Amino acid sequence: MSLSLTGKTAIVTGGATLISDKAVEALVDAGANVVSADINDEEGRRRAAAYDDRVVFSPTDVTDDAQLDEMVRLCIDTFGVVDILVNAAATYLDDGLETSREDWLAALDVNLVSGAMLTARVAPHMESRGGGSIINFASTSGKRATHFSFVYAASKAAILGVTRNEAVKLADKGIRVNSVSPAWVWSNPVEKMSGGDRALANEVGGELHILGRIADPEEVAKVVVF
């Protein structure tokens, strides 16, 4: 199935990571212009440079409201509009039951609160265009219990609830809000944990997946474009 996003502009947070970068690539391939935002300036610029003037990188700490404002301003100044928002920035800060209050609040700020803050900022721009699409990155961790993920799972479960409420709130403005809930994906944390060994990642994660392997980031990106 071929989907055209020609003439559309997207913002993607976490753009320096494997999954978000593939989402950027898929959006560009579908015709969209993209503002890629990430706290990792060097890697973010390197990845954005591969797409020439179709992608503009914004060095952004999503927990800083002033930087969110500047990133949205950059998008409007560069492309004139914003039609799509992909809230994908995330931290995996999680020490289970031993997680400190400071780390709990820091992780929730990145994973949950910042996406809601950015949604509030782009919604008026989308409304002026007659509508738009917001994609929040949740996770199967927010739907199923595990023994090793507490903070991350809690933040992703909350994203599912926020997404439903945002969808109801923004529906009459023509703005659709959906969530994507990947399971194990070849991503920055999985690459790090496996030492860059994709076969090992498939062997370990494959036991939890019907296909007997973990997902490719390109597969997740196709869902984002849809």
Order of alpha helices (4+ residues) and beta strands (2+ residues): beta-alpha-beta-alpha-beta-alpha-beta-alpha-alpha-beta-alpha-beta-alpha-alpha-alpha
